[in-house]
Amino acid sequence: MINRVLTIGLLAFLTSFHAIAQRNVIDEVIWVVGDEPILRSDVENKRLYMQNENIRFDGDPYCTLPEQIAVQKLFLSQAKVDSIYADENNVLRYVDRWVNMAINRVGSKEKLEEYMGGKKLSQIKEEQKKVIRDQQVVEEMQRKIVGDIKLTPSDVRKYFSQISKDSLPMIPATVEVEIVTMEPIIPVSDIDAIKARLRDFTEKINSGQYTFSSLALLYSEDQGTAIRGGETGFLSKVELDPAFANTLSSLNDPTRVSNVVETEYGYHIIQLIEKRGDRINCRHILLRPKVSDQEMNKAISRLDTLYNDINDNKLTFEEAVRYVSSDKDTRNNKGLMVNKNMESRNYGTPKFEMEELPQGMGVVVDRLKVGEISKPFKMKNSAEKDVVAIVKLKSRINAHQANVSDDFQELKAMVEGKKREEILKDWIVSKQKSTFIRISDEWRNCDFVYPGWIKE
């Protein structure tokens, strides 16, 4: 959930906030829930965000949105009573990621401050801390209220038998894919040239001829950080490549530039900005040796020979994975790929929807029959390196309407979701009765989801 707060509609949110900042609207308290006020600006912020995101409103937004905010206030109020708090380390980590993404989208720290109504970056971070902290607390409170929902297979089958066929969800087509990859050989002379170029950058930085930021902006091949002068934002060691993390941990002087560091992504030089406990902010410049057409063709030829050997039963696909594949993520898993898209319903499983497959793979897999092996093709791996691959389609499930035999887990999740909604709805209705609630007269004429807001 928190990841969705970070990633969904960031630009729309910034645009909405900017629009609000340009107005001189007189704010006012329109609701009070317990001891928590709801402001007109709270509702307007949310309305503009949803409008820019093309999120459909159910009913009058000036009725539905204050109610949604009020429901959140109920959970936050109970969380205070139950002493439920957010993990501040997680909050800080998410805030840093949000700010980094926001700066990346708008182009600079100064532009972000402009978009956010002229507020300083420190103020923006404090506001985001409250948003993410509240979100974490609400989710934790909801987990406590709901508890463990235990369902038996008969519960799921009973639910399935009671709903109309038209209400069953459509399950998108998914595939399971095994892969062998081969990295084209990079000549030592090309690697030496990349290292020499990075050392030259270091000399220019140390001599004062250029700043680290300007060289990162001009030359770094990490597009996500280059636009910010190479700045990564605060990250913990576990979020970094081990070699990168170890080098960064050894830096203590912000004026010093590291030696050249090799990671799975390429070659870097690093400059420390600040350390906060186990979280470190730095700048880096990434360069990657270019793969020549000649070496790419050689890799294709080698995998083409392997492809023919597998089809001639000289070895199995699984043996090819074990002895040939350069893909560290799948080599010990018989080549089976795992979905690492955290926004996917298939996250952590071998199932992929076609659009979730790595760049260059989807069109190849779409043509395969189950058990068939592809000819070699070029693609980018998880480290954004150009590699050559062959893939085997292990399974394919076509798009279909959910049924118990094929989609038990999906239906079980639906039933759990329904149970969860019922428990939370009952809790909200009960909590309304014991909570002080006041709504301004002009905001009361609404058909609320929970009628208990208005107490005669």
LUMTI-447410 format. One line per field, with one value per residue (C-alpha): residue number from 1; x negated, z, y; residue in three letters. Coordinates in pm, whole numbers, plus 32768, in hexadecimal, padded with zeros to 4 digits. Each point is the difference from the previous one (the first is absolute). Layout:
LUMTI-447410
i: NUM; ... $
xx: X; ... $
zz: Z; ... $
yy: Y; ... $
aa: ALA; ... $
//
This chain:
LUMTI-447410
i: 1; 2; 3; 4; 5; 6; 7; 8; 9; 10; 11; 12; 13; 14; 15; 16; 17; 18; 19; 20; 21; 22; 23; 24; 25; 26; 27; 28; 29; 30; 31; 32; 33; 34; 35; 36; 37; 38; 39; 40; 41; 42; 43; 44; 45; 46; 47; 48; 49; 50; 51; 52; 53; 54; 55; 56; 57; 58; 59; 60; 61; 62; 63; 64; 65; 66; 67; 68; 69; 70; 71; 72; 73; 74; 75; 76; 77; 78; 79; 80; 81; 82; 83; 84; 85; 86; 87; 88; 89; 90; 91; 92; 93; 94; 95; 96; 97; 98; 99; 100; 101; 102; 103; 104; 105; 106; 107; 108; 109; 110; 111; 112; 113; 114; 115; 116; 117; 118; 119; 120; 121; 122; 123; 124; 125; 126; 127; 128; 129; 130; 131; 132; 133; 134; 135; 136; 137; 138; 139; 140; 141; 142; 143; 144; 145; 146; 147; 148; 149; 150; 151; 152; 153; 154; 155; 156; 157; 158; 159; 160; 161; 162; 163; 164; 165; 166; 167; 168; 169; 170; 171; 172; 173; 174; 175; 176; 177; 178; 179; 180; 181; 182; 183; 184; 185; 186; 187; 188; 189; 190; 191; 192; 193; 194; 195; 196; 197; 198; 199; 200; 201; 202; 203; 204; 205; 206; 207; 208; 209; 210; 211; 212; 213; 214; 215; 216; 217; 218; 219; 220; 221; 222; 223; 224; 225; 226; 227; 228; 229; 230; 231; 232; 233; 234; 235; 236; 237; 238; 239; 240; 241; 242; 243; 244; 245; 246; 247; 248; 249; 250; 251; 252; 253; 254; 255; 256; 257; 258; 259; 260; 261; 262; 263; 264; 265; 266; 267; 268; 269; 270; 271; 272; 273; 274; 275; 276; 277; 278; 279; 280; 281; 282; 283; 284; 285; 286; 287; 288; 289; 290; 291; 292; 293; 294; 295; 296; 297; 298; 299; 300; 301; 302; 303; 304; 305; 306; 307; 308; 309; 310; 311; 312; 313; 314; 315; 316; 317; 318; 319; 320; 321; 322; 323; 324; 325; 326; 327; 328; 329; 330; 331; 332; 333; 334; 335; 336; 337; 338; 339; 340; 341; 342; 343; 344; 345; 346; 347; 348; 349; 350; 351; 352; 353; 354; 355; 356; 357; 358; 359; 360; 361; 362; 363; 364; 365; 366; 367; 368; 369; 370; 371; 372; 373; 374; 375; 376; 377; 378; 379; 380; 381; 382; 383; 384; 385; 386; 387; 388; 389; 390; 391; 392; 393; 394; 395; 396; 397; 398; 399; 400; 401; 402; 403; 404; 405; 406; 407; 408; 409; 410; 411; 412; 413; 414; 415; 416; 417; 418; 419; 420; 421; 422; 423; 424; 425; 426; 427; 428; 429; 430; 431; 432; 433; 434; 435; 436; 437; 438; 439; 440; 441; 442; 443; 444; 445; 446; 447; 448; 449; 450; 451; 452; 453; 454; 455; 456 $
xx: 8000; 7EF4; 7F4D; 813E; 7FFD; 7EA2; 8035; 8166; 804F; 7ED1; 8000; 8179; 7FDA; 7EF5; 80D5; 812C; 7F37; 7F71; 815D; 8076; 7ECB; 8050; 8153; 8044; 8122; 8071; 7FEA; 80F8; 804D; 8122; 8001; 7F7C; 7FCB; 7F9B; 7EFD; 7F90; 8076; 803C; 7FBB; 809D; 7EA2; 7FD9; 8130; 7F95; 7EA4; 8091; 8104; 7EFF; 7F18; 8114; 8071; 7EA3; 7FDD; 814D; 807F; 8179; 80C9; 8120; 80FD; 7FBA; 7E8A; 8052; 80BD; 7F30; 7EA9; 803C; 8096; 7ECC; 7F21; 80E1; 7FE5; 7E87; 801C; 80C2; 7EE8; 7EF7; 80C0; 8018; 7E91; 7FA9; 80CB; 7F5E; 7EA3; 7FCA; 7EEC; 7F50; 7E9F; 7F43; 7EDF; 80F5; 80AB; 7EB4; 7F9F; 814B; 7FEE; 7EA3; 8074; 8132; 7F2E; 7F01; 8112; 80A7; 7EBB; 7FC1; 8157; 7FF3; 7E8A; 7F61; 8025; 804C; 8119; 8095; 7FFF; 80AB; 8109; 8044; 805D; 7EA5; 7FC7; 7E9F; 7F9C; 7FF3; 816F; 8065; 7F58; 80B1; 8152; 7FB7; 7F93; 815C; 80AC; 7F34; 7FFE; 817D; 801E; 7F25; 80BE; 8153; 7F8F; 7F73; 8140; 80D3; 7F28; 8036; 817A; 8023; 7F0F; 7FC8; 8112; 8006; 80BD; 8033; 8021; 8173; 8023; 7F6E; 80D8; 8136; 7FB2; 7FC3; 8150; 80BD; 7F88; 8074; 7F1A; 7FFD; 7F69; 7ED1; 7EBE; 7F44; 7EAA; 7EFD; 7F28; 7EC3; 7EC6; 7EE4; 7EAF; 7EAB; 7ED1; 7E93; 7F3C; 7EA6; 7F46; 7F33; 7E8C; 7F7F; 7E92; 7F13; 7F91; 8167; 801C; 7EB0; 8077; 813A; 7F30; 7F0B; 811D; 808A; 7EA6; 7FEA; 814B; 7F6F; 7ED0; 80DD; 80D8; 7ED3; 7F5C; 813C; 8026; 815C; 80EE; 806B; 816B; 7FBA; 7F3F; 8112; 8107; 7F3A; 7F79; 8098; 80C1; 80E1; 811B; 80C2; 7EEE; 7F48; 810F; 7FBF; 7E87; 7FD1; 80AB; 80A0; 80BA; 7FEB; 7FEB; 7FA1; 7EED; 80FC; 8092; 7EAF; 7F1F; 7F0E; 7EC5; 809A; 8076; 7EAE; 7F49; 80FD; 7FE6; 7E89; 8027; 7FFC; 7F8A; 8108; 7EEA; 7F64; 805B; 7FED; 7F2B; 80AE; 80FF; 8084; 8166; 80F1; 807A; 7EAE; 7EE8; 802A; 7F55; 80AE; 8004; 8094; 80FE; 8085; 802B; 812C; 7FDD; 8014; 8080; 7F0F; 802D; 7EFE; 7FBB; 7F7E; 7FA4; 8049; 7F5C; 8035; 7F21; 80BA; 803B; 7F7C; 80D4; 7EED; 800B; 817C; 8005; 7F06; 80DF; 812D; 7F3A; 7F97; 8165; 807B; 7F17; 8087; 8164; 7FB7; 7F54; 8133; 80EA; 7F19; 8017; 7E8B; 8059; 8138; 806E; 7FC8; 7E98; 7FC9; 8078; 7F11; 7EC7; 802F; 80F5; 7F75; 814C; 7FB4; 816F; 8070; 7EC9; 804C; 8173; 7FE9; 8022; 815E; 803E; 80AA; 80E0; 7F5B; 80FF; 807D; 813D; 805D; 8103; 7F03; 7EE0; 7F15; 808E; 7F89; 8136; 7FE1; 8102; 7F71; 7FBE; 7F3D; 7EF2; 7EAE; 7FD3; 7FD2; 808A; 817A; 8019; 7F22; 80C4; 814C; 7FA2; 7F96; 80CA; 7FE5; 7EB8; 7F70; 7EAD; 7FBE; 7EE7; 7EFD; 806D; 7F75; 808F; 7FA1; 7FD2; 805E; 7EBD; 8057; 7EE6; 8024; 8005; 8066; 8102; 80C6; 8141; 80DE; 8174; 8050; 8174; 8109; 8157; 80DF; 80DC; 813F; 8114; 7F9B; 805C; 7FBB; 7F29; 7F09; 8013; 8037; 7EFF; 8096; 815D; 7F81; 7F69; 8152; 80B5; 7EF9; 802B; 8179; 7FD7; 7F04; 80F0; 811B; 7F2A; 7F82; 815D; 808F; 7EDE; 8038; 8175; 7FB5; 7EEB; 80E2; 80E8; 7EEF; 7F4A; 8047; 8059; 8063; 8048; 803B; 8166; 7FAB; 7F46; 8112; 80F5; 7F5F; 805A; 7EE1; 7F86; 8008; 8133; 7F86; 7F36; 812F; 807F; 814B $
zz: 8000; 8060; 7EB5; 7F4F; 80CA; 7F78; 7E96; 7F8F; 7F70; 8085; 7EE9; 801C; 8176; 7FC6; 7EF6; 80EA; 811E; 7F1B; 7F8E; 8168; 8061; 7EF8; 809F; 812B; 8089; 8160; 80C0; 8103; 80E1; 7F64; 80D2; 8156; 804F; 816A; 8032; 7E93; 7F10; 7E8C; 7F33; 7EBC; 7F69; 8061; 7F2B; 7EE1; 7FF8; 7FE9; 7EFD; 7F17; 8028; 7FA0; 7EE3; 7F6B; 802C; 7F4C; 8130; 7FEF; 8115; 8093; 8040; 806D; 804A; 810F; 80B2; 7FB3; 8036; 815B; 8068; 7F86; 80C5; 8131; 7FF2; 8004; 8132; 80B6; 7FC5; 8069; 813C; 8063; 7FAF; 8107; 8103; 7F9F; 7FF2; 7E94; 7F5C; 7EB1; 7FD8; 7FE2; 7F43; 7EF8; 7FF6; 7FC4; 7EF4; 7F48; 801C; 7F6C; 7EE1; 7FC7; 7FFA; 7F16; 7F0F; 8016; 7FB2; 7EE4; 7F6B; 8013; 7FB6; 8134; 8172; 7FAD; 7F12; 8104; 80FE; 7F00; 7FB6; 8172; 802F; 804A; 812A; 805B; 7FC8; 817A; 801D; 7EE0; 80AA; 8149; 7F51; 7F4D; 8148; 808B; 7ECA; 7FFF; 817C; 800A; 7EE6; 80B6; 8146; 7F57; 7F54; 8146; 80BA; 7EF6; 8017; 8176; 7FDF; 7EF4; 809A; 7F54; 7F11; 7FED; 7EDA; 7FA2; 7E99; 8042; 805F; 7EAF; 7F3E; 80B9; 7FA6; 7E96; 7FEB; 8087; 7F10; 7E9C; 7EE2; 7F8E; 8151; 7FDB; 7FA9; 7EBB; 803E; 7F0B; 7F32; 80B7; 7FA0; 80B4; 7F52; 8028; 7F7B; 7F9F; 7FD0; 7F7C; 8025; 7ECF; 804B; 8042; 7F97; 811C; 7F39; 8004; 8178; 8035; 7F2E; 80DA; 813E; 7F72; 7FA9; 8163; 8091; 7F1D; 808F; 815E; 7FA6; 7F72; 813B; 80EB; 7F3D; 8014; 7E87; 8019; 8116; 8031; 7FC1; 7EB0; 7F7E; 807A; 7F51; 7EBC; 7FF4; 80FD; 7F60; 812D; 7F77; 8146; 80C2; 7EED; 7FEE; 8172; 7FD3; 8058; 8154; 8076; 8131; 8151; 7FDC; 80E7; 7FAB; 7FB8; 7EE6; 7F50; 7F3D; 8102; 7F58; 7FE6; 816C; 8084; 7F4B; 806E; 816C; 7FF8; 7F96; 8116; 7F4E; 7F1F; 7F33; 7FA7; 7ECA; 8016; 7F29; 7ED8; 8079; 7F2E; 8039; 7F32; 7F69; 7F81; 808A; 80F5; 80BE; 8141; 80DA; 815F; 8055; 815A; 80EE; 80E7; 80CB; 7F0E; 7EE4; 7F14; 7EF3; 7EEB; 7E97; 7EFC; 7E92; 7F45; 7EB7; 7F44; 7EEF; 7EB7; 7F68; 7E9C; 7EEA; 7FCB; 8168; 8003; 7EC6; 809C; 8132; 7F20; 7F42; 8143; 807F; 7EAC; 801D; 815F; 7F7C; 7EFA; 8100; 80E2; 7EE0; 7F9A; 8166; 803C; 8147; 80B1; 8028; 8178; 7FC5; 7F1B; 8117; 80FA; 7F28; 7F16; 8083; 8086; 80A7; 8175; 8061; 7F4B; 7FE5; 8140; 7FB1; 7EBF; 7F41; 8082; 8011; 812F; 7FE6; 80BC; 7FA2; 8158; 7F69; 7F5D; 8092; 7F9F; 80C6; 8085; 7F24; 7EB0; 7F54; 7F18; 7F3D; 7EA5; 803C; 813E; 7F46; 7FCD; 7ED8; 7EC0; 808A; 7FE9; 7E86; 7FFE; 810E; 7F5F; 7ECF; 80C2; 804D; 8158; 8012; 7ECF; 800B; 7F51; 7F13; 8096; 8023; 8092; 813E; 8130; 814A; 815B; 800D; 7EB4; 7F4D; 7E9A; 8001; 7F1D; 8078; 7FA9; 80BD; 8036; 8035; 812F; 8015; 7F77; 8092; 7F12; 8076; 8096; 80F9; 815A; 8066; 8139; 7F60; 7F52; 80D6; 8164; 8091; 7F49; 8077; 815F; 7FFA; 7F8C; 8123; 80F4; 7F72; 8030; 8166; 8043; 7F77; 80DB; 813C; 7FBD; 7FA8; 8146; 80BF; 7F5D; 804F; 8169; 801D; 7F7B; 812B; 8100; 7F4B; 800F; 7E9E; 7F89; 7E97; 7F86; 7F8E; 7E90; 7FFB; 80A2; 7EE1; 7F79; 7FC5; 80CB; 7FE9; 817E; 8073; 8169; 7FC7; 8046; 8163; 8044 $
yy: 8000; 80FA; 7FC3; 806B; 8144; 803A; 7FA2; 8039; 8154; 80BB; 80FF; 802D; 803B; 8107; 80A8; 8002; 8090; 810A; 8062; 8022; 80C5; 8105; 8047; 80DA; 7F34; 804E; 7EBA; 7F89; 7ED8; 7F3E; 7EC0; 7FA0; 7E90; 7FC7; 810F; 7FFF; 8115; 7FD0; 8138; 8074; 7FFA; 7E8E; 7FAE; 80E1; 7F69; 7EA1; 8064; 809C; 7ED8; 7F0A; 80DF; 8010; 7E87; 7FC6; 7F42; 7FEA; 80A3; 7F3A; 8111; 8164; 8028; 80FF; 7EEB; 7ECA; 8099; 8097; 7EB3; 7F43; 80EC; 7FDA; 7E85; 8021; 80E2; 7EED; 7F06; 80FC; 8054; 7E92; 7FCE; 8107; 7F41; 7EB5; 8099; 7FA6; 80C6; 8001; 7F7C; 8148; 7F61; 7F85; 8153; 80B1; 7F04; 802C; 817B; 8003; 7F24; 80DD; 813C; 7F62; 7F97; 8155; 80B7; 7F0E; 8048; 817C; 8024; 809E; 804C; 816A; 7FA1; 7F17; 811C; 80DE; 7EF8; 7FD9; 816C; 8087; 7F1E; 7F98; 7E98; 7FCA; 806D; 7F1E; 7ED9; 8047; 8008; 7EB9; 7F62; 8042; 7F74; 7EBF; 7FDF; 8019; 7F04; 7F06; 802E; 7FD5; 7EC1; 7F74; 805B; 7F55; 7EC7; 7FF7; 802C; 7EF5; 7F06; 7EB2; 7F96; 7E87; 7F6A; 7E94; 7F83; 7FCC; 8172; 8060; 7F09; 807B; 8167; 7F9D; 7F4C; 812E; 810C; 8032; 7FA6; 816B; 8066; 7F1E; 80B4; 7FD0; 7F67; 808E; 7F15; 7F97; 7F40; 7F52; 8023; 7F5C; 80BC; 7FD5; 8142; 8046; 8147; 8066; 8013; 815F; 8024; 805A; 812F; 8087; 7FCD; 80AB; 8126; 8027; 7FF5; 80FE; 80E9; 7FEB; 8041; 8131; 8079; 7FD6; 80D4; 8114; 7FFF; 8004; 811B; 80D2; 8007; 7F63; 7FA4; 7E97; 8068; 80A1; 7ED2; 7F15; 80D2; 7FFC; 7E9E; 7F0E; 7EE1; 7FD7; 80D2; 7FFB; 80B4; 80BD; 8109; 8047; 801E; 7E92; 801A; 7EBA; 807E; 7F52; 7E86; 7EE4; 7F06; 7EED; 80D3; 801B; 7F17; 7F64; 8085; 815D; 7FF3; 7F90; 8116; 8104; 7F90; 8037; 816D; 8104; 813C; 80A8; 809F; 7EB1; 7F36; 7E86; 7F1F; 7F5F; 7EFF; 7EDF; 7F89; 7F32; 8149; 8076; 80DB; 8121; 8112; 8070; 8137; 8002; 8110; 7FA4; 7EDB; 7FD8; 7EC4; 7EDC; 80DB; 80B1; 8105; 8016; 805E; 7F10; 7FF4; 7EBD; 7F9E; 7EBA; 7F71; 7FEE; 7EA9; 7FF2; 7F6A; 7EFF; 7F83; 8005; 7F29; 7F10; 7FD8; 7FC2; 7EF9; 7F50; 7FF6; 7F8D; 7ED4; 7FC2; 8019; 7EF5; 7F1E; 800F; 7FAE; 7EDE; 7F7A; 802B; 80AF; 807A; 8168; 7FDF; 7F8B; 8129; 80E4; 7F61; 8003; 8128; 8106; 8147; 805B; 7FEF; 8024; 7EC3; 7F27; 7F40; 7FE8; 7F34; 8145; 804C; 8176; 80A0; 8132; 8121; 8109; 806C; 8092; 7EB6; 7F15; 7EF1; 809B; 7EF5; 7EEC; 7F73; 808F; 812B; 80BF; 8041; 8172; 7FAD; 7F3D; 80AC; 80E6; 7F38; 7EB9; 8023; 7FEF; 7EC8; 7F48; 8057; 7F2C; 7ECA; 7ECA; 7F60; 7F3B; 80B1; 80B0; 8148; 8057; 80EE; 816B; 8142; 8099; 80CF; 7F4C; 8080; 80CB; 80A9; 7F49; 7F86; 7E84; 7EE2; 7F05; 7ECC; 7FB6; 7ED4; 802D; 7F27; 8050; 80E7; 8049; 80BF; 811E; 7F72; 8036; 7F87; 7E9D; 7F35; 7EF4; 80EC; 8138; 7F8E; 80F1; 812B; 7FA6; 7FC5; 815D; 808A; 7F59; 807C; 815D; 7FF0; 7F85; 8113; 8109; 7F7F; 8003; 8161; 807F; 7F79; 809D; 8156; 7FFB; 7FA9; 8105; 8114; 7FCF; 8044; 811A; 8175; 8071; 815A; 805E; 8164; 803A; 802E; 7EB2; 7F2E; 7FD4; 7EC0; 7E96; 7F71; 7E97; 7FFA; 80C7; 800E; 813C; 80DC; 7FE1; 80A7 $
aa: MET; ILE; ASN; ARG; VAL; LEU; THR; ILE; GLY; LEU; LEU; ALA; PHE; LEU; THR; SER; PHE; HIS; ALA; ILE; ALA; GLN; ARG; ASN; VAL; ILE; ASP; GLU; VAL; ILE; TRP; VAL; VAL; GLY; ASP; GLU; PRO; ILE; LEU; ARG; SER; ASP; VAL; GLU; ASN; LYS; ARG; LEU; TYR; MET; GLN; ASN; GLU; ASN; ILE; ARG; PHE; ASP; GLY; ASP; PRO; TYR; CYS; THR; LEU; PRO; GLU; GLN; ILE; ALA; VAL; GLN; LYS; LEU; PHE; LEU; SER; GLN; ALA; LYS; VAL; ASP; SER; ILE; TYR; ALA; ASP; GLU; ASN; ASN; VAL; LEU; ARG; TYR; VAL; ASP; ARG; TRP; VAL; ASN; MET; ALA; ILE; ASN; ARG; VAL; GLY; SER; LYS; GLU; LYS; LEU; GLU; GLU; TYR; MET; GLY; GLY; LYS; LYS; LEU; SER; GLN; ILE; LYS; GLU; GLU; GLN; LYS; LYS; VAL; ILE; ARG; ASP; GLN; GLN; VAL; VAL; GLU; GLU; MET; GLN; ARG; LYS; ILE; VAL; GLY; ASP; ILE; LYS; LEU; THR; PRO; SER; ASP; VAL; ARG; LYS; TYR; PHE; SER; GLN; ILE; SER; LYS; ASP; SER; LEU; PRO; MET; ILE; PRO; ALA; THR; VAL; GLU; VAL; GLU; ILE; VAL; THR; MET; GLU; PRO; ILE; ILE; PRO; VAL; SER; ASP; ILE; ASP; ALA; ILE; LYS; ALA; ARG; LEU; ARG; ASP; PHE; THR; GLU; LYS; ILE; ASN; SER; GLY; GLN; TYR; THR; PHE; SER; SER; LEU; ALA; LEU; LEU; TYR; SER; GLU; ASP; GLN; GLY; THR; ALA; ILE; ARG; GLY; GLY; GLU; THR; GLY; PHE; LEU; SER; LYS; VAL; GLU; LEU; ASP; PRO; ALA; PHE; ALA; ASN; THR; LEU; SER; SER; LEU; ASN; ASP; PRO; THR; ARG; VAL; SER; ASN; VAL; VAL; GLU; THR; GLU; TYR; GLY; TYR; HIS; ILE; ILE; GLN; LEU; ILE; GLU; LYS; ARG; GLY; ASP; ARG; ILE; ASN; CYS; ARG; HIS; ILE; LEU; LEU; ARG; PRO; LYS; VAL; SER; ASP; GLN; GLU; MET; ASN; LYS; ALA; ILE; SER; ARG; LEU; ASP; THR; LEU; TYR; ASN; ASP; ILE; ASN; ASP; ASN; LYS; LEU; THR; PHE; GLU; GLU; ALA; VAL; ARG; TYR; VAL; SER; SER; ASP; LYS; ASP; THR; ARG; ASN; ASN; LYS; GLY; LEU; MET; VAL; ASN; LYS; ASN; MET; GLU; SER; ARG; ASN; TYR; GLY; THR; PRO; LYS; PHE; GLU; MET; GLU; GLU; LEU; PRO; GLN; GLY; MET; GLY; VAL; VAL; VAL; ASP; ARG; LEU; LYS; VAL; GLY; GLU; ILE; SER; LYS; PRO; PHE; LYS; MET; LYS; ASN; SER; ALA; GLU; LYS; ASP; VAL; VAL; ALA; ILE; VAL; LYS; LEU; LYS; SER; ARG; ILE; ASN; ALA; HIS; GLN; ALA; ASN; VAL; SER; ASP; ASP; PHE; GLN; GLU; LEU; LYS; ALA; MET; VAL; GLU; GLY; LYS; LYS; ARG; GLU; GLU; ILE; LEU; LYS; ASP; TRP; ILE; VAL; SER; LYS; GLN; LYS; SER; THR; PHE; ILE; ARG; ILE; SER; ASP; GLU; TRP; ARG; ASN; CYS; ASP; PHE; VAL; TYR; PRO; GLY; TRP; ILE; LYS; GLU $
//
